[in-house]
Amino acid sequence: MKTKGDTLPELSFKTSSGQTHTLDDLRAHSAVIFFFYPGDFTPGCTKEVCSFRDAFGDLTQEGAALFGISLDSDEKHERFRKQYNLPFPLIADTDKSLSREFGVLRLGGLLKIRRATFVVDPKKKQIIEAFSNEFNMHIHAERALETLKTLKGSQG
């Protein structure tokens, strides 16, 4: 798994609603948060995604762009976004390119991804913070927000 301080190549990704982004496109943001989760409509993942939904205003107030990523299809993501009123885009990583890049792909009986969150500086293409906690899914949004506030404090 990628860790704090690692750099990323120029990433290009498409959201489930059809928009394409690159890190360069997101340079106006103080940070880009990528959170990986195993799957839509599962109890733990729904709890995690909804915690990001509930923190969305605070995260964007700190200047962040936010993207949720799983291996689910665009269609499933859009149903999930609608059902839970998610204000941020989801990425269907069906080719597993982002999961491989961030090192969260699990190999084994079932091909799944690890629950992990990355806060990225889009200007430097560098990971500011990276964490993975499979069982405390509700802390991912809180920890991402703490990272943004610390970053803001160190810049100000």
C-alpha positions in Angstrom: 0.0 0.0 0.0 1.2 3.5 -0.8 2.2 5.5 2.3 2.7 9.1 3.4 5.4 10.8 1.2 5.0 8.5 -1.8 4.5 10.3 -5.1 1.9 9.4 -7.7 2.0 9.5 -11.5 -0.4 11.8 -13.3 -3.7 10.0 -12.6 -6.6 10.0 -15.0 -9.9 8.6 -13.8 -13.6 8.7 -14.7 -16.4 9.0 -12.2 -19.6 6.9 -12.4 -21.5 9.9 -13.7 -19.1 10.1 -16.7 -16.7 13.0 -15.8 -13.0 12.5 -16.4 -10.5 14.0 -14.0 -6.7 14.2 -13.6 -4.7 15.3 -10.6 -3.6 18.3 -12.7 -7.3 19.3 -13.1 -7.7 19.3 -9.4 -4.7 21.6 -8.6 -7.0 24.3 -7.3 -7.9 22.1 -4.3 -5.7 22.0 -1.2 -6.0 18.2 -1.3 -7.7 15.3 -3.0 -9.1 12.5 -0.9 -9.4 9.1 -2.4 -11.1 6.6 -0.2 -11.3 2.9 -1.2 -14.0 0.6 0.1 -14.9 -3.0 -0.7 -18.4 -2.5 -2.1 -21.7 -0.6 -2.4 -24.7 -1.5 -0.2 -22.8 -3.5 2.4 -23.3 -2.5 6.0 -19.7 -1.4 6.8 -19.1 0.3 3.5 -22.4 2.1 3.7 -21.5 3.4 7.2 -18.1 4.5 5.9 -19.5 6.2 2.8 -22.2 8.0 4.8 -19.6 9.3 7.3 -17.8 10.9 4.3 -21.2 12.3 3.2 -21.9 13.7 6.6 -18.4 15.3 6.7 -18.5 16.5 3.1 -19.2 20.2 4.0 -16.3 20.3 6.4 -14.0 18.5 3.9 -14.8 20.9 1.1 -14.6 23.9 3.4 -11.0 22.9 3.9 -10.5 22.9 0.2 -10.6 19.2 -0.5 -12.0 17.2 -3.5 -13.4 13.8 -2.5 -13.8 10.6 -4.5 -15.0 7.2 -3.3 -13.6 4.2 -5.1 -14.6 0.5 -5.3 -14.7 -2.2 -7.9 -18.4 -1.9 -8.4 -19.9 -0.8 -11.7 -20.9 2.7 -12.7 -24.6 1.7 -12.6 -24.3 0.3 -9.1 -22.4 3.4 -7.9 -25.1 5.7 -9.3 -27.9 3.7 -7.5 -25.8 3.8 -4.3 -25.2 7.6 -4.7 -28.9 8.2 -5.3 -30.1 6.0 -2.4 -27.8 7.6 0.1 -27.7 11.2 -1.3 -24.0 11.2 -1.8 -22.8 14.7 -2.8 -19.4 13.5 -4.1 -18.5 11.3 -7.1 -17.7 7.6 -7.0 -15.2 5.9 -9.2 -15.9 2.4 -10.6 -12.3 1.0 -10.7 -13.4 -2.0 -12.8 -10.0 -2.2 -14.6 -8.4 -2.1 -11.1 -5.8 0.5 -12.2 -6.3 2.9 -9.3 -6.4 0.0 -6.8 -3.1 -1.3 -8.2 -1.6 2.2 -8.2 -2.4 2.8 -4.5 -1.6 -0.8 -3.5 -5.0 -1.7 -2.1 -5.9 -4.6 -4.3 -6.3 -7.9 -2.4 -5.5 -11.1 -4.1 -7.1 -14.3 -3.0 -10.3 -16.2 -3.4 -12.3 -13.1 -4.1 -10.7 -10.1 -5.8 -11.5 -7.2 -3.5 -9.9 -4.0 -2.3 -8.7 -3.0 1.1 -10.5 -0.2 3.0 -8.0 2.7 2.8 -8.0 6.5 2.6 -5.4 8.7 0.9 -5.1 12.4 1.2 -3.1 13.7 -1.8 -1.4 17.0 -2.6 -2.5 17.4 -6.3 0.2 20.0 -7.0 3.1 17.8 -5.9 1.3 14.5 -6.7 2.4 13.4 -3.2 0.5 11.5 -0.5 0.1 13.7 2.5 -1.5 10.9 4.6 -2.5 7.3 4.1 -4.3 5.0 6.4 -6.1 1.7 6.4 -8.5 0.4 9.0 -10.8 -2.4 8.1 -12.9 -2.5 11.2 -13.3 1.2 12.2 -14.8 2.5 9.0 -16.3 5.5 10.7 -12.9 7.0 11.5 -11.8 7.5 7.9 -13.7 10.7 7.3 -12.7 12.1 10.7 -9.1 11.3 10.2 -9.1 12.9 6.7 -10.6 16.0 8.1 -8.0 16.1 10.9 -5.3 15.8 8.3 -6.7 18.7 6.3 -6.9 20.9 9.4 -3.3 20.1 10.3 -2.2 20.8 6.7 -4.0 24.2 6.8 -2.4 25.0 10.2 1.1 24.3 8.9 0.6 26.5 5.8 -1.1 29.4 7.6 
